[in-house]
């Protein structure tokens, strides 16, 4: 990432609790709390409906459902790289109640270091990154965790990476 004029030499972020309002510019929070629900299957199941806008992109693309197993990172997290998926959205939903760190920056051709934001989930929330939103690869902090990942399959490159410029340090820590 080329440094923008006035780029700070360092940025220390404290991950904020993930809320729909705070995350709205980057995509969807996937959670049952405060979501539209209905009773189905003879009253034995509650369906929380339409929790995220899955965007597989144009053309012959399709929705993929995957499982990722992720190793924990040490904290504070040094942010050296962000990635984006310009052709479709990407969702992460924890399978085992693991909290995870969400590091994002607005969609665009470049990233301003000062626009990077960090959130932490409560273990019952997932996220759906909107098409083109810059984000750090999946980060868990305590133990190996499994996630259902919903993203795009199809023709065309769908992962761009951008690196923090030399001499600039970005670190994220969890709140005390």
N, C-alpha and C positions, 0 to 999 in steps of 0.2 A: 504494500500500500504506500504510494508516495505520500510523504508528509505534506499536509496542507499548511499554508502559511499560518503561523501562530500555533502549530501543534504542540501540546504540552510534552515535556520530557518524560513525564510519568503520569499515570492515572491510577488511583486506588479506589476501587469500587467495593461497596458493601452490598451484597445481594439482598434485595427487598422481597417481602412476601409477594408471591404471584397472585395478581388479581386480574379479572377480566378488563377492568378499566385501564390499569397500568400497562397491560400487554396488548391492548387493542390495535395499536399501530403496527404490530409485528405479526399478528395472526389471531388464533383462537385459543382460549383456555378450555381444556376438555375436563369437565367436572360435572357431577350430578347436582351439587349445591346450587340452588336458585335456578335450576333448569326446568324447562317444560317437561312434564311427565304424564304418563297415562298407565292405567292398569291393563295388562294383557294376560293371556293364557289362563283364563278363568280366575283372575285375581291373584294368581300365584307369582306374578312377575310385574315389577314396575319398570317401564321403559322410559329412559331419559332420552328424548328425541332430538335429533339434528344438532349435535353438539359442536360440529366443526364443518367448515366448508372445504371439503377435499377437492383439490384442483389438479387433475391429472394433466392439464395442458392441452394443447391443440393436436389435431391430426389423429394418428393411430395409437396414441398413448393410452395406457390403461393403469388402473390402480393396482399396486402391489401390496400385499400384506406380508410382513417379515417379522422375525424375532431377532433382536440384537441382545447379546450378552456383553455387558460393559464392565471393565475393571475400574476400581476407584482411583481417582487422582488425589495427590497430596494437596493440601490447602496451605497458604493461599494459592490460588490458581494463577500461574503466569499465562496470559493470553498472548499467544504468538501468531495465531492464524485464525481467520474466520472463513467460513464457506457459505455458499448460497446455491440454491437450486433454481435456475432461471426458467425452467420449463414446467414446474409443478410444485405443489405444496409438499410438506413433509411433516408427519405427525408422530409423536412419541408418547406412549402410554405405559406407565410402569405396571408390571405384572405382579409384583410382590410388595407393593406399598412403599417402595424406596423413594425418599426425597431425592431430587436432583436439581442441579444448577442449570440455569438457562441464561446464556450470555448472547445478546443480540445487538444488531445495529440496523438502522433503516435500509430498505431496498434502495439500490442506486448503483451507479458504476464505480463509485469509490466509497470509502468509509472514513469519516472523521473520527479520530480516536475519542474525542469528547462526546460523541453521540452513542458510544457503546453503553449498554445498560445490562444489569444483572438482576436476576430474580431467583428465588428458591421456591420449589413446590412444597406442598405439605404431604406428599406421598400418595394422595388420592387424586391428584391433578395430572393431566397430561397437557401437551401443547401441540398446536398445529401451526407450523411456520408458514406464513403466506409465501406465495411464489416470489422469489428474488430477495427475501429477507436474509441478511447476513447473520450467521450464528456460529457459535463454537460447536465442535463435535460434542456429543453426549457426555455429560459429566456427572458421575456419582462420586460421593465422598467417603462412604463408610464401608461398603462391601460390594462384591460383584452383584450386579442386578440385571434382570431381564426386562425387556421392553417390547411391546408390539409396536412396530414401525410401519406406518402407512405412507407410501410415497408413489412416485411415478415410474412406470416402465415404458420404454419406447425408444424410437430412433432419436439421435441427437445427444450431444454432451449436456449433462444436467448437473454438473458440479464444478463451480468455479471457486478458487481459493485466493485469498488476499492476505498478505503478511504485514504485521506491525513493523513499521520502519526501524532500521537500526538506530540505537540510541534512545528509543522510546520504550518505556516499560508500562505494561498494563497488568495489574494484579486484581484479583477478585477474592474477597474473603466472605465467609458467612458471618452474620451478626452474632454477637456474643449472647 
